[in-house]
Amino acid sequence: MTPIDLRSDTVTRPDAAMRRAMAEAEVGDDVFGDDPTVIRLQERAAELVGKPAALFVPSGCMANLIGVMAQAPAGSEILVGARSHINSAESAAYARLAQVNKCALPEDDRGRLDPAQVRASIHLGAEISGGNSHHATTTLLALENTHNYCGGTALSVADLRAPIAAARERAPWIKVHLDGARIFNAAAVLNVPAREIAALADSVSFCLSKSLGAPAGSLICGSHDLVARGVGLRKMLGGGMRQAGILAAAGLEALKTPNLERLADDHANARRLAEGLAELPGIVADPAGVQTNILFIEYRGRKGDTAWLGRALTERGVWCLALGERLRMVTHRDVTRAQIDAALKLAAGILKD
Ligand SMILES: Cc1ncc(COP(=O)(O)O)c(C=O)c1O
């Protein structure tokens, strides 16, 4: 059987139209700022998230790092969700490169931060009137939507607005960075344009290579000033690419409206998968909580533990990812409804008494 790869939505292969666009892309040298396809991609990205400017960078990690470094001075503190990608899966970049202190706050199971806790966690350093020399000043709040490790949950505009308002009550200067790696998944399920979600943040990053099918690349979007700083930071971090138009051409295909609209199919497939798995003996899953294309399950049956189930599924061709005590499954455009049904059948076979 051809493997059904549910490890991540990053595993998609560029389709024929994307490969053609890449082969035919008009290119320049993006470090000199004259690659026309990169320029078109940046314009399209900025328009989609309603920001004045956007910068094409190699990865989501770099987009987040640039968003933070461009706005949070070294020696200051940033507030992050404990289970956010920035806090838990971007190596030690914020300590080593951004030189900021991270203050991690627990999210609820839908990825939301508690506004009261955000307000109470703001620190004012000695340089702020009324501040305290024991503290690094809080300069940035980072949010994530959809929230990957909380199960691909989509935070509503109100969910995002509440912690931002709480932070700014005590620290009006606070910048907001939104890790919108999957912002179009959030927009699709919330039924609002991505720009409405992004409007709450000073900077927003998103990925072309998650769900949207491009082989690589992310955008960091914000003001012209932020992007100008971002150009310098990208070069310093080793992310300046030359004939990057070849990748940007794939990105432009990825951002075509029908490709954004089809994300709803991935969400329906994830819900179907969760519903089917929840019926199997020993599986702990929460189908009602599956809003987008990511689901987490555990196994608490007689046959083994969660890691055992992950190995059993993977050996038989349903690839999933063990993350801590849980298994993650992610639907994407290279997985069909028929493959979801095949995966369920296979799981049922493994778990039958
Ligand atoms: C929410 C979130 N942010 C950022 C990233 C980083 O993206 P990349 O792998 O392109 O660096 C990921 C990757 O999975 C992610 O899920």
PDBQT file of the ligand as one rigid body, heavy atoms in Angstrom, charges set to zero:
ROOT
HETATM    1  C1  LIG A 401       2.838  26.912  14.424  1.00  0.00    +0.000 C 
HETATM    2  C2  LIG A 401       4.156  26.771  13.738  1.00  0.00    +0.000 A 
HETATM    3  N1  LIG A 401       4.969  27.826  13.661  1.00  0.00    +0.000 NA
HETATM    4  C3  LIG A 401       6.158  27.763  13.044  1.00  0.00    +0.000 A 
HETATM    5  C4  LIG A 401       6.590  26.600  12.459  1.00  0.00    +0.000 A 
HETATM    6  C5  LIG A 401       7.961  26.559  11.824  1.00  0.00    +0.000 C 
HETATM    7  O1  LIG A 401       7.936  26.408  10.452  1.00  0.00    +0.000 OA
HETATM    8  P1  LIG A 401       9.221  25.847   9.657  1.00  0.00    +0.000 P 
HETATM    9  O2  LIG A 401       9.240  24.395   9.857  1.00  0.00    +0.000 OA
HETATM   10  O3  LIG A 401       8.951  26.276   8.247  1.00  0.00    +0.000 OA
HETATM   11  O4  LIG A 401      10.421  26.531  10.214  1.00  0.00    +0.000 OA
HETATM   12  C6  LIG A 401       5.785  25.466  12.515  1.00  0.00    +0.000 A 
HETATM   13  C7  LIG A 401       6.239  24.198  11.903  1.00  0.00    +0.000 C 
HETATM   14  O5  LIG A 401       5.628  23.171  12.003  1.00  0.00    +0.000 OA
HETATM   15  C8  LIG A 401       4.536  25.552  13.168  1.00  0.00    +0.000 A 
HETATM   16  O6  LIG A 401       3.717  24.489  13.265  1.00  0.00    +0.000 OA
ENDROOT
TORSDOF 0
